[in-house]
Amino acid sequence: MKILMINKFLYPNGGSETYIFKLGEALNAHSHEVQYFGMEHEGRCVGNAVNAYTSDMDFHGGSKLSKLTYPIKTIYSSEARKKIRLVLDDFKPDVCHLNNFNYQLTPSIILEIRKWEKASGHKVKIVFTAHDYQLVCPNHMMNNPATHENCEKCGHGAFMNCTKGKCIHGSTAKSAIGTMEATFWKMKGTYKQIDTIICPTQFMKSKMDYNPVFKSKTVAMLNFIDAVEWKDTAKRDYVLYFGRFSEEKGIKTLISVCRELPDVQFIFAGTGSLEDEMKGVKNIKNVGFQTGEALETLIREARFSIYPSEWYENCPFSVMESQMYGTPVLGANIGGIPELITVGKTGELFESGNKEELKKQIQRLWEDKELTDSYSWNCKYISFDTVEQYYQKIMKIYF
């Protein structure tokens, strides 16, 4: 089988890129042919046989002329259609697997795939993995950045709410472009051409199902995670947060709780706009952004980790990773987080944004070492799909 993996970034940039690279490797290992289509970039590490990619769109740089044309190019891209046609003619894929494509590649590639299918007579299945809420929310997050409130106003297709709320970077102009983009493709009915939409959580599926066009196409499939060696690691007396230091992640609420629990030691690992907020809080140690063995050790040795998010998290890898390393998670009961934690066995939940409940749960877990030790032991038996198990499931979708 030939699979064309489509994603705007073809270099390590985030979760969707990790997903396409690892899934592509698994497909290759099973003797399938995989090629990739997206933007050209100096860091590009995968590609296609005809070296056809769209021009790199740098929204934060570039010439004045290029910036003037971006509003049009983010809605419809004739370049993307021409370039993907070259790949389709050469590779003749059986499956086109879409990932993050809006704004840089645009949904116009879907039109070209179907046009090529009709012209060539070669049947192709279009599969889309939803890494965010883009198809039902122009700012991807279902969260208004100005008010930091979760918002579902656009969920049923009323995309003008994006402009009214200045939901994209707090800008009326950018939000208007987002509104136009979403409205244009809704009117054209382009997303009807997608055969299957993979949602990494049941929660995301429920939001995608707001749109009756999507409801008959969505399937929920948790993301895969690499299997890790189990180690009976000695725990140290600290609570860990690792991730981005931003408001939607619940960091302000967590820092406020930390101030009221001076006897609990917290370690924060990451970077972000709220980094200065933790300065002067004596029981918070900020170790900065960590990766590899250093991050693994931090996770393994923590009594428990906290994931206090206040937006509709999709399928946060950090929650899965913590448990895989034998560290229970105290997570906010929001988005896809509850689907990843077995309450009373590998962690606990608290009401998202509820400072008093978060404080109470931290105190309870901190004071009951026997309880957290039992949760850590239970993590040994946690069961998330490996990429091989995920491969077996996705092949049923491809066929």
N, C-alpha and C positions, 0 to 999 in steps of 0.2 A: 504494500500500500504506500502511496505517496502523500505526504502531509506537508502543506505549506503553512508554516507558523508565522502569524502576522502580529507584529507589535511595533509601536512607534519607535521604541528604543531597542537597539540591538547590541547593547553593551550593559554591563552590570550597573543598574541604577535603582533597583528596588525589588519589591516582591514579585511583580509580574514578570520581570526579567529572570529572576531565579526560577520561577515556575516554567517558563518556556525553555530555558536551557536544560533543566533537569528532566523535564518531560521529553524533550527532544533527544536527549542521551538515552533515555529508556526506550524510546521508539527505535532508535538506531540499533540498540543492543538486541532488539527483536527483529532485525533485518528489514525494517521499514525505511523508506527514503524520506529524509526531512530536509527541507530548505526553508529559508527565512526571508521575510520581506518587511521593510520598515525604512527608517531614515538613515541616510549616510552620516557617519560620525567618525572622528579620528579614533575613538575607542571601540568601534564595531568589531565584534569577535565571532559573529556568525553571518551567513549570507546565502546567496543563491548563485547558480552556475553562470548566469548572464550578467552578474554584477549590476543589477538594476535596483536603485533605491531612490527615494525622494530626497530633495535637498534638505539639509539640516535647518530646522526653524528655531532660531534663538530668539525667544520672546523678550529676553532681557538685554540683548545686544543687537548687532546687525545695523545695516545702513538705514537712513531715514526713508529711502524709497521702499526698502523691504518691509519696514514697519507699516507703511501706508497700505501695502497690499495684504498684510496679514489678516485683517478682518474678513476679507473675501476668501482667502485661502483656508482659513480655519473652518469655514462652512462647507466649501466644495473645492476639491483639488483635481483639476484636469491632469496635473503632473502625476499624481498618485495613480490615476486610472491608466495613463500611458505606460508607466513603469511597471505596474503589476501585470499589465497585459503582456509585456515582454516575458515576464516570469511564467505566466500561465501558458503561453504558447510553447515555451521551451520545456517546462517541467511537467505540465499536464497533471496537476494534483487530483487526488481522489477526495481529499478533505482540505478545506481552507479553515484553519483554526484561528479565529480572531481573538485578540486580547485587548490591550489598550490601543485604541486607534483614533478616537475623536480628537478634533482640532488639528493634529499634525498630519494624519493620513486621511481623515474624514470618512464618513460612511459611503462616499462615492465609490470606494473600492468594492463595496458590496454590489453596486450596480454593474461594475465592470466584470465581476466574477460571473454574475448571472448572464450577462451579455456574451461572454466568452463560452459559457456552458452551452448556450443556445446555438452559437455559431459553430462550435467544434463538435457538438453532439456527445461530448464527454460529460457524464454525470458527475457533479461535485457536491459534496455535502458541506454546508457552512455551519460551523460550531463556534460559539462565542463563550469564553469564560469571563464572567463579570467580576473584575477585581475591585470595582467600586460601584456607586449608584448612578453613573453617568447617564444611563438610558432613561432614568426617571427624575434626575436632578441635574440641571446644567452645571452646578458647581461641584458635582461628584460626591458630596458628603452628606446631603440632607441635613445640613447644619448652617445656620446663618452666621457668618464670621463676625458681623457687626454686633449682634446680640449674644452670640455664643449659645443660641438656643437651637435645639433640634427642630427641624421643619419638614413637613410633608406636603406643603401647599402645591408643589409642582408634580407630586406623585401621580395624579390622575391626568396630567397633560396640560395643566394651566401654567405654562412656562413664563407668562408675563410676570409672575410673582418673583422670578429671579431678578428682573429689572427693578421692580418696586423695592425689593429688599437689598439691592446692591450686593448680591450674594457672591459675586466673583471679585475677589480682592478689594471689596468695598468700593468698587468703581461702577458708576452708572453706565459708562461706555462699554466696558468689558462685559458687564452683566447683560446689556442689550444684545451684544454679539452672541452671548451664550443662549439668550432667549430665541434669537433668530435661528441659530443653528438647530436647536432642539425642535422648534416649530416647523422649520423647513423639512426636516427629515420625517417628522410625524405626518405632515401633509402628503409627502411623497409615498408614505407607507413602506419605506425601504427596509425597516426592521422586520417586516413580515417575511422577508427573503431568508432570514436566519432560520435554520432547522432546529437547533437545540441551544438553549442558554444554560450553561453550568453555573450554579450559584454555590459558593463555598460554604454557605450556612443556610439553614431553614429560615433564619431571620431575613437574610437578603432575598431569598425566594419570595417571602411574604410581601416584601416591598416591591419587587419586580412584578409580582402578580397584580399589583394595582392596575397595570395596563393589561386589558383583556387580550391584546395581541400577544403578549408575552406568556400569559398564564398557561396556555396549552403547550408551551415550549420549554418551560423551566424545569430543571432537575437540581436537587440539592446534593452536593458532594463535597465533604470536608477536604481541605487541602492536604497534601501529603507532607511528611516530614521525615528526614533521614533518621534511621534507627541509630541509637547511640549505645555505647557500652555502659552497662549498669555498674556503678561503683558505690560501695557502702561508705560514703564520704562523711567524715566527722563534721557536724554542723558548728558554726560559730554564731555568736550572739549579735546578729544584725538582721534587719529587714531590708529587702532589696527592691528598688524600683529601677528598671532599665528600659530606656526608650527615649522618646522625644520630650523635651521640656516645653510643653505648650498647653494652652488653656483647655482645648477640647480633650486633652489626655487626662484632665482632672488634677493637674499638678498644683494649681492654686489651693484647691481643697485639701490635698494631701499635705502640702507644706503647712497649712493652717493647723492641721491635726498634729503634725510633728511638733509644733511649738507647744502644744498642750500635753505632750507625752515625753517630757525631758528624760525619763529613765529608759526610753527605748532608743536604741541606736539604729539609725537609718543610713543606708548607702544609696546614693543616686548615681547611676551610670548613664550618661547620654549628653546631649547638647540641645539647645533650643532657646527660644526668645525669653523664657522665664528663668533663665539661669541665675540672674541677679537676685531673684526673690528668695533664694535659699541662703544667701549670704547672711551671716550673723546668727543663723539657727544652729546652736552648738551641737545638737544631736544629729545633724545631717552632714555626712561626708560626701562631697561631690568628687567622684573620681574621673569624671569626663567620659567621653565616648570610648567604649571598649569593644574589642572584637577577639575572635579566636580563643586561644587557651585562657587568656586573662579573663574574658567574659564568662567562659565556661566555669572557671574556678569560682568566680563571684556568685554565679547562680547555684552551683552545687553546694557551696558552703553556707548559703543563706538559710536562716530558720524558715522563712517563707518569703515569697515575693508578692508585690502588690501591683494590680493593674486597675487603676481607679478611673478609667475613661468615662467621659461625659458626652460622647457622641456615639453614633450608631456604628461601632466597630464591626468590621466584617468578620474575618477569621484571623485574629492576631496571632502571628507566629510566636510571639514572645510568651503567650500563655501556654501554648503547646510545648515550646522549648523548655520552659521552666519545669514542667512536670516530667518531661523526658529525662531531665537531669536529676530528678529525685527531689525537687523542691515544690511544695504545695503552693497554691496561688489563692490569694484573697482578691477576688475580681468583682468589678462593678456588674450589676445585673442589668446589662444593656447590650443591644445589638447581638452579635454572635457569641459573645463571651460565655454566657451560661451553657452553650452547647459543648464547650470545651472542658468544663470542670465538673467532676462528679462530686456534688456537695456532700460533705460528711465523710468523704474518702480521700480525695486528692486536693481538696480546697474548700473555700467558702465563698459566698456571695454577699454583697451588701447593696442597698439601694443607691444607684448612681447619683452622685452629687449630695448625698445625705452625710454631712460631716459627722454628726453624732453617731450614726450607725457605723460609719467607717472607724471612728475612734474606738467604739465599743468592741468591734470585731478585732482590731489590732491588739487591744488590751487582752482580750480573751485568748488569742493565739499566742501572744508573747508570754503570758503567765502560765500557760499550760504546755510545757515542753513535751510532756508525754503524748499529748494530742498531736502536736505538729510532727513528732517523730513517727507516729503511726501513719499520718498522712504521707510523710516522705516514703515510708515503706510501701504504702499502697501505690505510689507512683511507679513502682517497679513493674506493675501489672497494667499500666496505662496502655491503651490500644488506639493509636492513630495509624492511618494508612501510610505505608512506605510508598515510595514512587512505583515500586513493582506492583503493589496491590492497586494503586491508583491506575496504573497502566491497564490492568485487567478490566477495570470498570469503564475506562474511557474507550477501550476498543469496542465495547458494546454500543457506545454512542456513535463512534465513527462508522460502524457497519449499519 
